[in-house]
Amino acid sequence: MNMNTVFFKATDGVSLNGILYKSEKQTKKALISIHGMVTNCLKPRDEIIAKKVNSENIDFLTFNNRGHDIVSYIKKENELKHELAGTAYEEISECYEDILGAVNYVLENKYDEIYLMGHSLGSTKSVYFYNKLLNENNELISKIKAVILLSLVDIPFAIQVYLKEKFQSMVTYAKNMKKEKMENILMPEESFIYPISVKTFLRYALENDDMNFARYTDKEYDFKELNNIKVPLFMRWGNDRELIIQNADELCKFLKTKINNKNLNIGYIDGADHSYTGKEEILADEILKFVGRV
């Protein structure tokens, strides 16, 4: 396995960077990893998965999207001013430019088959990206050969569960700050599990129609965004300190009745937490088995 740092641009000109884990032999296949909140492209889980898929002659690209770490700065091409970014200032729709930039990068480097993998918010971004490609009739969607969703979370509902009776007061506070044009200030510490700006809190808690597709408590929802994914679909969760309110086994059984994908591979890893700590090898083996059949 060879590791190379890579630098490329999102389609709106934001500079991005990452690591490309290359197989020993030349390949046309690449797996792109989309990280979640307060993290980045440097993590043991990605390296373990990279080693596994490299063994099957699939290269692995993990990169820092603009939501990396708690707070960061981004700069667009030909602009002098830096903008606040990172988890605290995340705008979910911008993931499209980031992921499309990564897809363009691998295609420009002679890859032809792409596996898209997200974790947590990265899974939300992966579903958002795939559906936007589809809605825009973008021909690049034919390059996506499989989608891997690790610990896809119902973020809008999770915020309500986390805040309980404080939810409405936090929404009111955020709305008032928005009226005062103070969207970039941080919310009170108790409003979220991580530091979060007013604008990002409102995006997740209220202004979430385009990302509210993991409605695990809504028995009537048709899960159309997940059903739009016609390529092989792999979904996993843990069952220990996972960010779901359901029993993992029951959630998987429920989604099997809702997702109509003939190549659906859905399940959970016993004893795994939200980050699959200590269970990375098991997860990587299951992903390897899945992509080997695509």
ChimeraX commands (.cxc) that place a marker at each C-alpha (Angstrom):
marker #1 position 0.00,0.00,0.00 radius 0.5
marker #1 position 1.31,3.42,-1.00 radius 0.5
marker #1 position 0.09,6.70,0.50 radius 0.5
marker #1 position 0.10,9.99,-1.38 radius 0.5
marker #1 position -1.15,13.40,-0.29 radius 0.5
marker #1 position -3.53,14.91,-2.83 radius 0.5
marker #1 position -4.76,18.43,-3.48 radius 0.5
marker #1 position -7.77,19.37,-5.55 radius 0.5
marker #1 position -10.62,21.85,-5.68 radius 0.5
marker #1 position -14.31,21.60,-4.97 radius 0.5
marker #1 position -16.38,22.69,-7.95 radius 0.5
marker #1 position -16.94,26.13,-6.38 radius 0.5
marker #1 position -13.20,26.70,-6.04 radius 0.5
marker #1 position -12.58,25.71,-2.40 radius 0.5
marker #1 position -9.17,24.10,-1.92 radius 0.5
marker #1 position -9.36,20.58,-0.48 radius 0.5
marker #1 position -6.76,17.98,0.45 radius 0.5
marker #1 position -6.58,14.35,1.41 radius 0.5
marker #1 position -4.77,11.04,1.21 radius 0.5
marker #1 position -4.85,8.51,-1.61 radius 0.5
marker #1 position -4.05,4.94,-0.59 radius 0.5
marker #1 position -2.90,3.15,-3.72 radius 0.5
marker #1 position -2.89,-0.55,-4.49 radius 0.5
marker #1 position 0.27,-2.31,-5.63 radius 0.5
marker #1 position -1.18,-2.71,-9.12 radius 0.5
marker #1 position -2.74,-0.07,-11.32 radius 0.5
marker #1 position -6.52,-0.02,-11.07 radius 0.5
marker #1 position -9.58,1.73,-12.47 radius 0.5
marker #1 position -11.48,1.40,-9.18 radius 0.5
marker #1 position -11.52,3.97,-6.37 radius 0.5
marker #1 position -13.41,4.21,-3.07 radius 0.5
marker #1 position -14.08,7.78,-1.90 radius 0.5
marker #1 position -14.57,8.25,1.86 radius 0.5
marker #1 position -16.70,11.13,3.21 radius 0.5
marker #1 position -16.08,11.88,6.89 radius 0.5
marker #1 position -18.60,13.17,9.42 radius 0.5
marker #1 position -18.61,15.81,12.15 radius 0.5
marker #1 position -15.53,17.07,14.05 radius 0.5
marker #1 position -13.22,14.66,12.29 radius 0.5
marker #1 position -11.00,14.64,9.21 radius 0.5
marker #1 position -9.25,12.36,6.75 radius 0.5
marker #1 position -6.74,11.03,9.30 radius 0.5
marker #1 position -8.27,8.17,11.26 radius 0.5
marker #1 position -7.44,4.52,11.95 radius 0.5
marker #1 position -10.77,3.30,10.57 radius 0.5
marker #1 position -10.11,4.72,7.13 radius 0.5
marker #1 position -6.58,3.34,7.05 radius 0.5
marker #1 position -7.79,-0.14,8.01 radius 0.5
marker #1 position -10.51,-0.09,5.34 radius 0.5
marker #1 position -7.99,1.27,2.82 radius 0.5
marker #1 position -5.62,-1.65,3.44 radius 0.5
marker #1 position -8.46,-4.12,2.95 radius 0.5
marker #1 position -9.76,-2.68,-0.30 radius 0.5
marker #1 position -6.23,-2.15,-1.61 radius 0.5
marker #1 position -5.80,-5.91,-1.29 radius 0.5
marker #1 position -8.62,-6.25,-3.84 radius 0.5
marker #1 position -6.98,-3.71,-6.16 radius 0.5
marker #1 position -9.26,-0.82,-5.21 radius 0.5
marker #1 position -7.62,2.51,-4.41 radius 0.5
marker #1 position -8.95,4.57,-1.48 radius 0.5
marker #1 position -9.33,8.36,-1.34 radius 0.5
marker #1 position -10.14,10.04,1.95 radius 0.5
marker #1 position -10.20,13.83,2.03 radius 0.5
marker #1 position -10.97,16.78,4.27 radius 0.5
marker #1 position -14.31,18.19,3.22 radius 0.5
marker #1 position -15.06,21.74,4.32 radius 0.5
marker #1 position -16.81,20.44,7.45 radius 0.5
marker #1 position -13.61,18.95,8.87 radius 0.5
marker #1 position -12.76,19.43,12.55 radius 0.5
marker #1 position -14.74,21.76,14.83 radius 0.5
marker #1 position -13.70,25.01,13.17 radius 0.5
marker #1 position -11.58,25.63,10.11 radius 0.5
marker #1 position -11.09,28.21,7.38 radius 0.5
marker #1 position -11.78,27.77,3.69 radius 0.5
marker #1 position -10.70,29.92,0.79 radius 0.5
marker #1 position -12.17,29.94,-2.67 radius 0.5
marker #1 position -10.06,30.30,-5.77 radius 0.5
marker #1 position -9.40,33.92,-6.78 radius 0.5
marker #1 position -10.86,35.26,-3.53 radius 0.5
marker #1 position -8.77,36.95,-0.86 radius 0.5
marker #1 position -11.12,36.50,2.07 radius 0.5
marker #1 position -11.22,33.31,4.13 radius 0.5
marker #1 position -14.56,31.95,5.34 radius 0.5
marker #1 position -15.40,30.16,8.57 radius 0.5
marker #1 position -16.01,26.45,8.06 radius 0.5
marker #1 position -15.77,23.20,9.97 radius 0.5
marker #1 position -18.48,21.33,11.86 radius 0.5
marker #1 position -19.61,24.45,13.74 radius 0.5
marker #1 position -20.34,26.29,10.49 radius 0.5
marker #1 position -21.37,23.43,8.21 radius 0.5
marker #1 position -23.78,24.04,5.33 radius 0.5
marker #1 position -24.91,20.61,4.17 radius 0.5
marker #1 position -25.67,21.63,0.58 radius 0.5
marker #1 position -22.02,22.54,0.00 radius 0.5
marker #1 position -21.12,18.87,0.28 radius 0.5
marker #1 position -22.19,18.56,-3.35 radius 0.5
marker #1 position -19.33,20.79,-4.52 radius 0.5
marker #1 position -16.85,18.98,-2.26 radius 0.5
marker #1 position -17.78,15.43,-3.29 radius 0.5
marker #1 position -18.10,16.36,-6.95 radius 0.5
marker #1 position -14.61,17.82,-6.73 radius 0.5
marker #1 position -13.34,14.51,-5.36 radius 0.5
marker #1 position -15.18,12.56,-8.06 radius 0.5
marker #1 position -13.70,14.81,-10.74 radius 0.5
marker #1 position -10.25,14.32,-9.23 radius 0.5
marker #1 position -10.38,10.53,-9.42 radius 0.5
marker #1 position -11.84,10.58,-12.93 radius 0.5
marker #1 position -9.08,12.94,-14.08 radius 0.5
marker #1 position -6.61,10.41,-12.69 radius 0.5
marker #1 position -7.92,7.61,-14.92 radius 0.5
marker #1 position -10.27,5.90,-12.48 radius 0.5
marker #1 position -13.54,4.77,-13.99 radius 0.5
marker #1 position -15.47,2.97,-11.21 radius 0.5
marker #1 position -16.29,4.75,-7.95 radius 0.5
marker #1 position -17.52,3.40,-4.62 radius 0.5
marker #1 position -18.93,6.19,-2.43 radius 0.5
marker #1 position -18.64,5.70,1.35 radius 0.5
marker #1 position -19.85,8.00,4.11 radius 0.5
marker #1 position -19.83,7.85,7.89 radius 0.5
marker #1 position -22.41,9.60,10.11 radius 0.5
marker #1 position -22.97,13.07,8.60 radius 0.5
marker #1 position -20.79,11.81,5.75 radius 0.5
marker #1 position -23.53,9.27,5.02 radius 0.5
marker #1 position -26.10,12.08,4.95 radius 0.5
marker #1 position -23.83,13.90,2.51 radius 0.5
marker #1 position -23.44,10.79,0.35 radius 0.5
marker #1 position -27.21,10.35,0.00 radius 0.5
marker #1 position -27.66,14.08,-0.65 radius 0.5
marker #1 position -24.93,14.03,-3.30 radius 0.5
marker #1 position -26.27,10.94,-5.07 radius 0.5
marker #1 position -29.79,12.33,-5.23 radius 0.5
marker #1 position -28.63,15.70,-6.53 radius 0.5
marker #1 position -26.59,13.99,-9.25 radius 0.5
marker #1 position -29.72,12.06,-10.15 radius 0.5
marker #1 position -32.01,15.11,-10.11 radius 0.5
marker #1 position -29.63,17.08,-12.30 radius 0.5
marker #1 position -29.33,14.19,-14.76 radius 0.5
marker #1 position -25.58,14.38,-14.31 radius 0.5
marker #1 position -23.94,11.70,-16.44 radius 0.5
marker #1 position -21.33,11.16,-13.73 radius 0.5
marker #1 position -23.86,9.14,-11.76 radius 0.5
marker #1 position -23.04,6.21,-14.04 radius 0.5
marker #1 position -19.55,6.18,-12.50 radius 0.5
marker #1 position -20.94,5.45,-9.01 radius 0.5
marker #1 position -20.97,1.66,-8.78 radius 0.5
marker #1 position -21.93,1.26,-5.10 radius 0.5
marker #1 position -22.84,3.33,-2.04 radius 0.5
marker #1 position -21.67,2.51,1.50 radius 0.5
marker #1 position -23.48,4.21,4.41 radius 0.5
marker #1 position -21.99,3.80,7.88 radius 0.5
marker #1 position -24.12,4.94,10.82 radius 0.5
marker #1 position -26.57,7.11,8.90 radius 0.5
marker #1 position -28.24,9.27,11.57 radius 0.5
marker #1 position -31.65,10.95,11.70 radius 0.5
marker #1 position -30.04,14.27,12.64 radius 0.5
marker #1 position -33.18,16.45,12.93 radius 0.5
marker #1 position -34.84,13.94,15.25 radius 0.5
marker #1 position -31.61,13.29,17.17 radius 0.5
marker #1 position -31.43,16.99,18.08 radius 0.5
marker #1 position -34.97,16.87,19.45 radius 0.5
marker #1 position -34.16,13.78,21.50 radius 0.5
marker #1 position -30.94,15.34,22.80 radius 0.5
marker #1 position -32.57,18.62,23.85 radius 0.5
marker #1 position -35.88,17.19,25.06 radius 0.5
marker #1 position -37.95,20.02,26.59 radius 0.5
marker #1 position -35.24,22.59,25.74 radius 0.5
marker #1 position -35.65,22.08,21.99 radius 0.5
marker #1 position -38.24,24.82,21.39 radius 0.5
marker #1 position -36.42,27.39,23.52 radius 0.5
marker #1 position -33.20,26.73,21.60 radius 0.5
marker #1 position -35.01,27.11,18.28 radius 0.5
marker #1 position -36.52,30.39,19.46 radius 0.5
marker #1 position -33.10,31.63,20.58 radius 0.5
marker #1 position -31.58,30.72,17.21 radius 0.5
marker #1 position -34.39,32.42,15.28 radius 0.5
marker #1 position -33.90,35.60,17.29 radius 0.5
marker #1 position -30.16,35.57,16.63 radius 0.5
marker #1 position -30.84,35.11,12.92 radius 0.5
marker #1 position -33.15,38.14,12.93 radius 0.5
marker #1 position -30.32,40.12,14.49 radius 0.5
marker #1 position -27.99,38.91,11.69 radius 0.5
marker #1 position -25.89,37.01,14.20 radius 0.5
marker #1 position -25.99,33.60,12.51 radius 0.5
marker #1 position -22.27,32.99,12.96 radius 0.5
marker #1 position -22.25,33.23,16.74 radius 0.5
marker #1 position -22.13,29.97,18.64 radius 0.5
marker #1 position -25.24,28.51,20.24 radius 0.5
marker #1 position -25.32,27.91,24.02 radius 0.5
marker #1 position -23.10,24.99,24.98 radius 0.5
marker #1 position -26.04,22.74,25.91 radius 0.5
marker #1 position -27.69,23.07,22.49 radius 0.5
marker #1 position -25.64,20.37,20.75 radius 0.5
marker #1 position -23.04,17.70,21.39 radius 0.5
marker #1 position -20.41,19.87,19.66 radius 0.5
marker #1 position -19.94,23.63,19.34 radius 0.5
marker #1 position -22.37,24.80,16.67 radius 0.5
marker #1 position -23.26,28.13,15.10 radius 0.5
marker #1 position -26.77,29.54,14.96 radius 0.5
marker #1 position -27.00,29.02,11.20 radius 0.5
marker #1 position -25.92,25.37,11.37 radius 0.5
marker #1 position -28.19,24.62,14.32 radius 0.5
marker #1 position -31.19,26.01,12.43 radius 0.5
marker #1 position -30.17,24.04,9.35 radius 0.5
marker #1 position -30.28,20.75,11.23 radius 0.5
marker #1 position -33.16,21.48,13.59 radius 0.5
marker #1 position -35.59,23.36,11.35 radius 0.5
marker #1 position -34.49,24.13,7.78 radius 0.5
marker #1 position -33.82,20.51,6.94 radius 0.5
marker #1 position -36.23,19.35,4.21 radius 0.5
marker #1 position -33.45,18.40,1.78 radius 0.5
marker #1 position -31.54,16.30,4.32 radius 0.5
marker #1 position -34.38,14.83,6.38 radius 0.5
marker #1 position -34.43,11.39,4.76 radius 0.5
marker #1 position -33.35,9.08,7.60 radius 0.5
marker #1 position -36.78,9.17,9.25 radius 0.5
marker #1 position -36.49,5.95,11.19 radius 0.5
marker #1 position -39.40,6.80,13.52 radius 0.5
marker #1 position -41.79,7.63,10.65 radius 0.5
marker #1 position -43.49,4.37,9.74 radius 0.5
marker #1 position -45.28,6.03,6.80 radius 0.5
marker #1 position -42.21,7.55,5.14 radius 0.5
marker #1 position -41.31,6.03,1.77 radius 0.5
marker #1 position -37.52,6.62,2.08 radius 0.5
marker #1 position -37.51,7.83,-1.52 radius 0.5
marker #1 position -33.99,9.25,-1.31 radius 0.5
marker #1 position -32.56,5.88,-0.28 radius 0.5
marker #1 position -34.75,4.11,-2.82 radius 0.5
marker #1 position -33.34,6.35,-5.54 radius 0.5
marker #1 position -30.03,4.56,-5.03 radius 0.5
marker #1 position -30.22,1.74,-7.57 radius 0.5
marker #1 position -26.60,0.60,-7.33 radius 0.5
marker #1 position -25.60,-1.91,-4.62 radius 0.5
marker #1 position -26.18,-0.36,-1.18 radius 0.5
marker #1 position -24.32,-1.28,2.03 radius 0.5
marker #1 position -25.61,0.02,5.38 radius 0.5
marker #1 position -24.18,-0.59,8.86 radius 0.5
marker #1 position -24.61,0.61,12.43 radius 0.5
marker #1 position -23.22,-0.35,15.80 radius 0.5
marker #1 position -25.38,-1.31,18.76 radius 0.5
marker #1 position -23.34,0.26,21.57 radius 0.5
marker #1 position -23.54,4.05,22.07 radius 0.5
marker #1 position -24.81,4.37,18.53 radius 0.5
marker #1 position -26.73,7.53,17.59 radius 0.5
marker #1 position -30.05,5.79,17.01 radius 0.5
marker #1 position -32.92,5.44,19.45 radius 0.5
marker #1 position -34.02,2.10,18.01 radius 0.5
marker #1 position -32.59,-1.30,18.71 radius 0.5
marker #1 position -30.13,-1.85,15.84 radius 0.5
marker #1 position -31.62,-5.22,14.95 radius 0.5
marker #1 position -35.15,-3.78,14.81 radius 0.5
marker #1 position -33.98,-0.81,12.73 radius 0.5
marker #1 position -32.39,-3.12,10.17 radius 0.5
marker #1 position -35.53,-5.25,9.98 radius 0.5
marker #1 position -37.68,-2.13,9.50 radius 0.5
marker #1 position -35.49,-0.70,6.74 radius 0.5
marker #1 position -35.50,-4.00,4.88 radius 0.5
marker #1 position -39.25,-3.50,4.46 radius 0.5
marker #1 position -38.76,0.06,3.21 radius 0.5
marker #1 position -35.72,-0.03,0.93 radius 0.5
marker #1 position -36.29,-1.67,-2.43 radius 0.5
marker #1 position -32.78,-2.42,-3.59 radius 0.5
marker #1 position -32.08,-5.90,-4.91 radius 0.5
marker #1 position -28.46,-5.55,-3.81 radius 0.5
marker #1 position -29.13,-4.19,-0.31 radius 0.5
marker #1 position -26.64,-5.33,2.33 radius 0.5
marker #1 position -27.87,-4.05,5.69 radius 0.5
marker #1 position -26.91,-4.96,9.23 radius 0.5
marker #1 position -25.11,-3.98,12.40 radius 0.5
marker #1 position -21.85,-4.91,14.09 radius 0.5
marker #1 position -22.37,-6.30,17.56 radius 0.5
marker #1 position -20.53,-4.31,20.22 radius 0.5
marker #1 position -19.58,-1.49,17.87 radius 0.5
marker #1 position -20.08,2.14,18.84 radius 0.5
marker #1 position -20.85,5.00,16.46 radius 0.5
marker #1 position -17.20,5.17,15.35 radius 0.5
marker #1 position -16.68,1.36,15.27 radius 0.5
marker #1 position -13.89,1.72,17.82 radius 0.5
marker #1 position -12.11,-1.60,18.18 radius 0.5
marker #1 position -14.35,-3.14,15.52 radius 0.5
marker #1 position -12.69,-1.56,12.50 radius 0.5
marker #1 position -11.30,-4.86,11.21 radius 0.5
marker #1 position -14.72,-6.50,11.31 radius 0.5
marker #1 position -16.27,-3.54,9.50 radius 0.5
marker #1 position -13.48,-3.51,6.92 radius 0.5
marker #1 position -13.91,-7.23,6.25 radius 0.5
marker #1 position -17.64,-6.77,5.66 radius 0.5
marker #1 position -17.03,-3.84,3.31 radius 0.5
marker #1 position -14.39,-5.86,1.45 radius 0.5
marker #1 position -16.79,-8.76,1.01 radius 0.5
marker #1 position -19.46,-6.36,-0.26 radius 0.5
marker #1 position -17.32,-4.53,-2.83 radius 0.5
marker #1 position -15.88,-7.84,-3.98 radius 0.5
marker #1 position -19.35,-8.82,-5.18 radius 0.5
marker #1 position -20.16,-5.54,-6.95 radius 0.5
marker link #1:1,2 radius 0.2
marker link #1:2,3 radius 0.2
marker link #1:3,4 radius 0.2
marker link #1:4,5 radius 0.2
marker link #1:5,6 radius 0.2
marker link #1:6,7 radius 0.2
marker link #1:7,8 radius 0.2
marker link #1:8,9 radius 0.2
marker link #1:9,10 radius 0.2
marker link #1:10,11 radius 0.2
marker link #1:11,12 radius 0.2
marker link #1:12,13 radius 0.2
marker link #1:13,14 radius 0.2
marker link #1:14,15 radius 0.2
marker link #1:15,16 radius 0.2
marker link #1:16,17 radius 0.2
marker link #1:17,18 radius 0.2
marker link #1:18,19 radius 0.2
marker link #1:19,20 radius 0.2
marker link #1:20,21 radius 0.2
marker link #1:21,22 radius 0.2
marker link #1:22,23 radius 0.2
marker link #1:23,24 radius 0.2
marker link #1:24,25 radius 0.2
marker link #1:25,26 radius 0.2
marker link #1:26,27 radius 0.2
marker link #1:27,28 radius 0.2
marker link #1:28,29 radius 0.2
marker link #1:29,30 radius 0.2
marker link #1:30,31 radius 0.2
marker link #1:31,32 radius 0.2
marker link #1:32,33 radius 0.2
marker link #1:33,34 radius 0.2
marker link #1:34,35 radius 0.2
marker link #1:35,36 radius 0.2
marker link #1:36,37 radius 0.2
marker link #1:37,38 radius 0.2
marker link #1:38,39 radius 0.2
marker link #1:39,40 radius 0.2
marker link #1:40,41 radius 0.2
marker link #1:41,42 radius 0.2
marker link #1:42,43 radius 0.2
marker link #1:43,44 radius 0.2
marker link #1:44,45 radius 0.2
marker link #1:45,46 radius 0.2
marker link #1:46,47 radius 0.2
marker link #1:47,48 radius 0.2
marker link #1:48,49 radius 0.2
marker link #1:49,50 radius 0.2
marker link #1:50,51 radius 0.2
marker link #1:51,52 radius 0.2
marker link #1:52,53 radius 0.2
marker link #1:53,54 radius 0.2
marker link #1:54,55 radius 0.2
marker link #1:55,56 radius 0.2
marker link #1:56,57 radius 0.2
marker link #1:57,58 radius 0.2
marker link #1:58,59 radius 0.2
marker link #1:59,60 radius 0.2
marker link #1:60,61 radius 0.2
marker link #1:61,62 radius 0.2
marker link #1:62,63 radius 0.2
marker link #1:63,64 radius 0.2
marker link #1:64,65 radius 0.2
marker link #1:65,66 radius 0.2
marker link #1:66,67 radius 0.2
marker link #1:67,68 radius 0.2
marker link #1:68,69 radius 0.2
marker link #1:69,70 radius 0.2
marker link #1:70,71 radius 0.2
marker link #1:71,72 radius 0.2
marker link #1:72,73 radius 0.2
marker link #1:73,74 radius 0.2
marker link #1:74,75 radius 0.2
marker link #1:75,76 radius 0.2
marker link #1:76,77 radius 0.2
marker link #1:77,78 radius 0.2
marker link #1:78,79 radius 0.2
marker link #1:79,80 radius 0.2
marker link #1:80,81 radius 0.2
marker link #1:81,82 radius 0.2
marker link #1:82,83 radius 0.2
marker link #1:83,84 radius 0.2
marker link #1:84,85 radius 0.2
marker link #1:85,86 radius 0.2
marker link #1:86,87 radius 0.2
marker link #1:87,88 radius 0.2
marker link #1:88,89 radius 0.2
marker link #1:89,90 radius 0.2
marker link #1:90,91 radius 0.2
marker link #1:91,92 radius 0.2
marker link #1:92,93 radius 0.2
marker link #1:93,94 radius 0.2
marker link #1:94,95 radius 0.2
marker link #1:95,96 radius 0.2
marker link #1:96,97 radius 0.2
marker link #1:97,98 radius 0.2
marker link #1:98,99 radius 0.2
marker link #1:99,100 radius 0.2
marker link #1:100,101 radius 0.2
marker link #1:101,102 radius 0.2
marker link #1:102,103 radius 0.2
marker link #1:103,104 radius 0.2
marker link #1:104,105 radius 0.2
marker link #1:105,106 radius 0.2
marker link #1:106,107 radius 0.2
marker link #1:107,108 radius 0.2
marker link #1:108,109 radius 0.2
marker link #1:109,110 radius 0.2
marker link #1:110,111 radius 0.2
marker link #1:111,112 radius 0.2
marker link #1:112,113 radius 0.2
marker link #1:113,114 radius 0.2
marker link #1:114,115 radius 0.2
marker link #1:115,116 radius 0.2
marker link #1:116,117 radius 0.2
marker link #1:117,118 radius 0.2
marker link #1:118,119 radius 0.2
marker link #1:119,120 radius 0.2
marker link #1:120,121 radius 0.2
marker link #1:121,122 radius 0.2
marker link #1:122,123 radius 0.2
marker link #1:123,124 radius 0.2
marker link #1:124,125 radius 0.2
marker link #1:125,126 radius 0.2
marker link #1:126,127 radius 0.2
marker link #1:127,128 radius 0.2
marker link #1:128,129 radius 0.2
marker link #1:129,130 radius 0.2
marker link #1:130,131 radius 0.2
marker link #1:131,132 radius 0.2
marker link #1:132,133 radius 0.2
marker link #1:133,134 radius 0.2
marker link #1:134,135 radius 0.2
marker link #1:135,136 radius 0.2
marker link #1:136,137 radius 0.2
marker link #1:137,138 radius 0.2
marker link #1:138,139 radius 0.2
marker link #1:139,140 radius 0.2
marker link #1:140,141 radius 0.2
marker link #1:141,142 radius 0.2
marker link #1:142,143 radius 0.2
marker link #1:143,144 radius 0.2
marker link #1:144,145 radius 0.2
marker link #1:145,146 radius 0.2
marker link #1:146,147 radius 0.2
marker link #1:147,148 radius 0.2
marker link #1:148,149 radius 0.2
marker link #1:149,150 radius 0.2
marker link #1:150,151 radius 0.2
marker link #1:151,152 radius 0.2
marker link #1:152,153 radius 0.2
marker link #1:153,154 radius 0.2
marker link #1:154,155 radius 0.2
marker link #1:155,156 radius 0.2
marker link #1:156,157 radius 0.2
marker link #1:157,158 radius 0.2
marker link #1:158,159 radius 0.2
marker link #1:159,160 radius 0.2
marker link #1:160,161 radius 0.2
marker link #1:161,162 radius 0.2
marker link #1:162,163 radius 0.2
marker link #1:163,164 radius 0.2
marker link #1:164,165 radius 0.2
marker link #1:165,166 radius 0.2
marker link #1:166,167 radius 0.2
marker link #1:167,168 radius 0.2
marker link #1:168,169 radius 0.2
marker link #1:169,170 radius 0.2
marker link #1:170,171 radius 0.2
marker link #1:171,172 radius 0.2
marker link #1:172,173 radius 0.2
marker link #1:173,174 radius 0.2
marker link #1:174,175 radius 0.2
marker link #1:175,176 radius 0.2
marker link #1:176,177 radius 0.2
marker link #1:177,178 radius 0.2
marker link #1:178,179 radius 0.2
marker link #1:179,180 radius 0.2
marker link #1:180,181 radius 0.2
marker link #1:181,182 radius 0.2
marker link #1:182,183 radius 0.2
marker link #1:183,184 radius 0.2
marker link #1:184,185 radius 0.2
marker link #1:185,186 radius 0.2
marker link #1:186,187 radius 0.2
marker link #1:187,188 radius 0.2
marker link #1:188,189 radius 0.2
marker link #1:189,190 radius 0.2
marker link #1:190,191 radius 0.2
marker link #1:191,192 radius 0.2
marker link #1:192,193 radius 0.2
marker link #1:193,194 radius 0.2
marker link #1:194,195 radius 0.2
marker link #1:195,196 radius 0.2
marker link #1:196,197 radius 0.2
marker link #1:197,198 radius 0.2
marker link #1:198,199 radius 0.2
marker link #1:199,200 radius 0.2
marker link #1:200,201 radius 0.2
marker link #1:201,202 radius 0.2
marker link #1:202,203 radius 0.2
marker link #1:203,204 radius 0.2
marker link #1:204,205 radius 0.2
marker link #1:205,206 radius 0.2
marker link #1:206,207 radius 0.2
marker link #1:207,208 radius 0.2
marker link #1:208,209 radius 0.2
marker link #1:209,210 radius 0.2
marker link #1:210,211 radius 0.2
marker link #1:211,212 radius 0.2
marker link #1:212,213 radius 0.2
marker link #1:213,214 radius 0.2
marker link #1:214,215 radius 0.2
marker link #1:215,216 radius 0.2
marker link #1:216,217 radius 0.2
marker link #1:217,218 radius 0.2
marker link #1:218,219 radius 0.2
marker link #1:219,220 radius 0.2
marker link #1:220,221 radius 0.2
marker link #1:221,222 radius 0.2
marker link #1:222,223 radius 0.2
marker link #1:223,224 radius 0.2
marker link #1:224,225 radius 0.2
marker link #1:225,226 radius 0.2
marker link #1:226,227 radius 0.2
marker link #1:227,228 radius 0.2
marker link #1:228,229 radius 0.2
marker link #1:229,230 radius 0.2
marker link #1:230,231 radius 0.2
marker link #1:231,232 radius 0.2
marker link #1:232,233 radius 0.2
marker link #1:233,234 radius 0.2
marker link #1:234,235 radius 0.2
marker link #1:235,236 radius 0.2
marker link #1:236,237 radius 0.2
marker link #1:237,238 radius 0.2
marker link #1:238,239 radius 0.2
marker link #1:239,240 radius 0.2
marker link #1:240,241 radius 0.2
marker link #1:241,242 radius 0.2
marker link #1:242,243 radius 0.2
marker link #1:243,244 radius 0.2
marker link #1:244,245 radius 0.2
marker link #1:245,246 radius 0.2
marker link #1:246,247 radius 0.2
marker link #1:247,248 radius 0.2
marker link #1:248,249 radius 0.2
marker link #1:249,250 radius 0.2
marker link #1:250,251 radius 0.2
marker link #1:251,252 radius 0.2
marker link #1:252,253 radius 0.2
marker link #1:253,254 radius 0.2
marker link #1:254,255 radius 0.2
marker link #1:255,256 radius 0.2
marker link #1:256,257 radius 0.2
marker link #1:257,258 radius 0.2
marker link #1:258,259 radius 0.2
marker link #1:259,260 radius 0.2
marker link #1:260,261 radius 0.2
marker link #1:261,262 radius 0.2
marker link #1:262,263 radius 0.2
marker link #1:263,264 radius 0.2
marker link #1:264,265 radius 0.2
marker link #1:265,266 radius 0.2
marker link #1:266,267 radius 0.2
marker link #1:267,268 radius 0.2
marker link #1:268,269 radius 0.2
marker link #1:269,270 radius 0.2
marker link #1:270,271 radius 0.2
marker link #1:271,272 radius 0.2
marker link #1:272,273 radius 0.2
marker link #1:273,274 radius 0.2
marker link #1:274,275 radius 0.2
marker link #1:275,276 radius 0.2
marker link #1:276,277 radius 0.2
marker link #1:277,278 radius 0.2
marker link #1:278,279 radius 0.2
marker link #1:279,280 radius 0.2
marker link #1:280,281 radius 0.2
marker link #1:281,282 radius 0.2
marker link #1:282,283 radius 0.2
marker link #1:283,284 radius 0.2
marker link #1:284,285 radius 0.2
marker link #1:285,286 radius 0.2
marker link #1:286,287 radius 0.2
marker link #1:287,288 radius 0.2
marker link #1:288,289 radius 0.2
marker link #1:289,290 radius 0.2
marker link #1:290,291 radius 0.2
marker link #1:291,292 radius 0.2
marker link #1:292,293 radius 0.2
marker link #1:293,294 radius 0.2
view
